[in-house]
Amino acid sequence: MSFKPTKKQQNEAMAGVFELYHNPINENRYDHYIYSFLNALMLYPDDFKQALELTSKLNNQLIQPLTEPEKELAYQQLETRWADDLFD
């Protein structure tokens, strides 16, 4: 499965990364992590390692960054949301 975001999508993702970096969503850390991950994937669709590194940097902007078990829960939430969207 290959994914190639448009330039507009990548520009929107870059704006999202900028916003999350400077204004982290501390009141909902899981959403912050999920948005960080999705924006990073838009910027680095062919380099999963780079996307995870950017996600980690954005996670570290939180007052209380997600721990490894919390990151796993965030990915589970994302998977559930995707599944719900696919079958609705």
N, C-alpha and C positions, 0 to 999 in steps of 0.2 A: 504494500500500500504506500503510495507516494503522495506527498502533500506539498504543494507549492503555493504559499500565500501570495496574494497580489501585493504590489507596492503600497497600495492604500491600506491594506490589512496590516502590513508591517509597520507603516507609519503610526497607525492607531495603537499597535502593540507597544511601540517605542514610547508613545505618549502615556500609555498605561503603566509602563515600567517607571517612567519618570515620576508619575503621580504616586505610585506605590512606594517609591524610594523616599520621596520627600514628605509624603503624608501617609504613613503606614496605617492600616486599618486595625488599630490595637483593640477595639471593642469586639471584633470578630476575627480572631487570628486565623481560623480555618479558611474563611473566605479570602483573606489576604494571601495565604499560601496558595490556594487554588488559582486565584487571579494571576499571581506571580508566575506560576507554572505554565498557565495557558498563554500568557504574553510571551514568556521565554520560548515556548514551542513555536510561536508565530515568527519570532526573530531567528530562531535556529532550527528550522524544520528537519534539517539533515544532520544535525549534531546534537544528539540527545545529551551527551556529557556536558556540553556547553550550556544547554538549556537548564540542566540541573544545577550547574554552578551559579548561573544567574538567579535561579530560584532561591538557592541557599543565601546569596548575598542579600536578596530582598527580605528573606525570612529574618536575617540578622538585624534588619532595621526595626523590627518590632521591639517593644519594651521587654516583652517576654517571648523570645523566639520559640517556635514549636520544637518539641523534643522529637526524637526518632519515632517513638510510638504514636505521637500526635500527628506526625507527618503521614504515617501509614493510615490513620483515621481520615485525614484530609483526602488522600488518594481514594479511599473507599467511598467517601462522600461524592467525590467527582465521578467515580465509576457509577454510582447509583443515579446521580443526576443525568449522566449520559444515557444510561439504560432507560430511565423514565422518559427522556426526550425521544429516544428511538421508538419506543413502543406506544407513545401517546398519539 
